[in-house]
Amino acid sequence: MDSQQMKRALVTGGNRGIGFAIAKGLLAAGYELIITSRSLEDANQAANELGNGVVPIALDIGDDLSIEQAVRSVSKDIAYLDVLINNAGVYPDKNTDVLTVSRDVLETAINTNTFGVIKMVQAFLPLLEASQEARVINVSSGMGSIGGLTSTAPSYCLSKLALNGATIMLSQSLQTRGIAVNSVGPGWVKTDMGGSSAPRTPEQGADTVVWLATEAKHGESGKFWRDRKAISF
């Protein structure tokens, strides 16, 4: 039975790394969860590890058809969504820099990391609007801030810079609908993407995302956060 007292969140890329840590934090806060992975098998495995209250679905945020299918599937079972966490992303920069990166690599990054997030918000908007205080949280990167850009990760940096811009525009557009939109730089985290040399744990990377989803004032919107503090875009 639907109840506005039951908080619901969807986490893309919730099967591993920061996304999995976010899912654990939200479960501990009493949220009902939907976690996604491009592979349903991976999503199922993560859901089994997380325990009760987790629904796994297959979702490729780089594919509009996949997003639309996911929305139809989710909408059959729930009438609202309180939190959308856009965590899934790609890092396609290998042995390249801004002088050698191909258009295909640039398109891969921005299609997933930026355009995929915008499409997710558009597609899940009816469910978000049905919540009393909906929140959208985009997992960005310090490498997407003006001061953090580096020529050796061109597609990733540009896609996250654009994601931060999209966060500002989405916040402006959704303010009158009562939906808060923010982005988070989790720092350099030990994940498949971040590598084993990273100084932060997935739980440390997830902390601000979980805080924004559960504790932060709903009026906070259109900002870029790290360690629970707003920082410069």
Solvent accessible surface area in square Angstrom, and as a share of the most:
residue,aa,sasa,rsa
1,M,225,1.00
2,D,66,0.34
3,S,43,0.28
4,Q,74,0.33
5,Q,167,0.74
6,M,77,0.35
7,K,79,0.34
8,R,13,0.05
9,A,0,0.00
10,L,0,0.00
11,V,0,0.00
12,T,0,0.00
13,G,15,0.14
14,G,0,0.00
15,N,31,0.16
16,R,137,0.50
17,G,24,0.23
18,I,24,0.12
19,G,0,0.00
20,F,36,0.15
21,A,6,0.04
22,I,0,0.00
23,A,0,0.00
24,K,88,0.37
25,G,23,0.22
26,L,0,0.00
27,L,41,0.20
28,A,95,0.74
29,A,56,0.43
30,G,59,0.57
31,Y,23,0.09
32,E,46,0.20
33,L,0,0.00
34,I,11,0.05
35,I,0,0.00
36,T,1,0.01
37,S,9,0.06
38,R,165,0.60
39,S,42,0.27
40,L,91,0.45
41,E,133,0.60
42,D,61,0.32
43,A,0,0.00
44,N,60,0.31
45,Q,109,0.48
46,A,3,0.03
47,A,9,0.07
48,N,123,0.63
49,E,113,0.51
50,L,25,0.12
51,G,35,0.34
52,N,151,0.77
53,G,39,0.38
54,V,19,0.11
55,V,76,0.43
56,P,35,0.22
57,I,21,0.11
58,A,47,0.37
59,L,5,0.03
60,D,52,0.27
61,I,9,0.05
62,G,26,0.25
63,D,61,0.32
64,D,78,0.40
65,L,103,0.51
66,S,20,0.13
67,I,0,0.00
68,E,65,0.29
69,Q,95,0.42
70,A,5,0.04
71,V,24,0.14
72,R,135,0.49
73,S,51,0.33
74,V,9,0.05
75,S,51,0.33
76,K,169,0.72
77,D,117,0.61
78,I,16,0.08
79,A,57,0.45
80,Y,6,0.02
81,L,0,0.00
82,D,4,0.02
83,V,2,0.01
84,L,0,0.00
85,I,0,0.00
86,N,4,0.02
87,N,23,0.12
88,A,27,0.21
89,G,27,0.26
90,V,29,0.17
91,Y,81,0.31
92,P,34,0.21
93,D,9,0.05
94,K,159,0.67
95,N,165,0.85
96,T,29,0.17
97,D,45,0.23
98,V,81,0.47
99,L,161,0.80
100,T,98,0.57
101,V,24,0.14
102,S,54,0.35
103,R,181,0.66
104,D,102,0.53
105,V,41,0.24
106,L,56,0.28
107,E,88,0.39
108,T,65,0.38
109,A,0,0.00
110,I,52,0.26
111,N,63,0.32
112,T,17,0.10
113,N,1,0.01
114,T,4,0.02
115,F,106,0.44
116,G,2,0.02
117,V,3,0.01
118,I,48,0.25
119,K,44,0.19
120,M,0,0.00
121,V,3,0.02
122,Q,108,0.48
123,A,19,0.15
124,F,0,0.00
125,L,32,0.16
126,P,89,0.56
127,L,13,0.07
128,L,0,0.00
129,E,79,0.35
130,A,51,0.39
131,S,13,0.08
132,Q,142,0.63
133,E,88,0.39
134,A,1,0.01
135,R,33,0.12
136,V,0,0.00
137,I,2,0.01
138,N,0,0.00
139,V,10,0.06
140,S,3,0.02
141,S,12,0.08
142,G,20,0.20
143,M,60,0.27
144,G,0,0.00
145,S,16,0.10
146,I,121,0.61
147,G,82,0.79
148,G,26,0.25
149,L,75,0.37
150,T,49,0.29
151,S,63,0.40
152,T,89,0.52
153,A,2,0.01
154,P,4,0.02
155,S,2,0.01
156,Y,18,0.07
157,C,3,0.02
158,L,84,0.42
159,S,0,0.00
160,K,9,0.04
161,L,51,0.26
162,A,35,0.27
163,L,1,0.01
164,N,4,0.02
165,G,27,0.26
166,A,3,0.02
167,T,0,0.00
168,I,62,0.32
169,M,117,0.52
170,L,22,0.11
171,S,11,0.07
172,Q,124,0.55
173,S,73,0.47
174,L,7,0.03
175,Q,134,0.60
176,T,131,0.76
177,R,127,0.47
178,G,34,0.33
179,I,5,0.02
180,A,5,0.04
181,V,0,0.00
182,N,6,0.03
183,S,0,0.00
184,V,1,0.00
185,G,1,0.01
186,P,10,0.06
187,G,25,0.24
188,W,142,0.50
189,V,5,0.03
190,K,93,0.39
191,T,31,0.18
192,D,114,0.59
193,M,92,0.41
194,G,23,0.22
195,G,31,0.30
196,S,101,0.65
197,S,90,0.58
198,A,1,0.00
199,P,94,0.59
200,R,54,0.20
201,T,58,0.33
202,P,32,0.20
203,E,90,0.41
204,Q,95,0.42
205,G,1,0.01
206,A,3,0.02
207,D,55,0.29
208,T,6,0.04
209,V,0,0.00
210,V,26,0.15
211,W,42,0.15
212,L,5,0.03
213,A,2,0.02
214,T,38,0.22
215,E,118,0.53
216,A,5,0.04
217,K,164,0.69
218,H,40,0.18
219,G,73,0.70
220,E,45,0.20
221,S,32,0.21
222,G,20,0.19
223,K,75,0.32
224,F,0,0.00
225,W,12,0.04
226,R,80,0.29
227,D,71,0.37
228,R,101,0.37
229,K,147,0.62
230,A,57,0.44
231,I,65,0.33
232,S,99,0.64
233,F,63,0.26
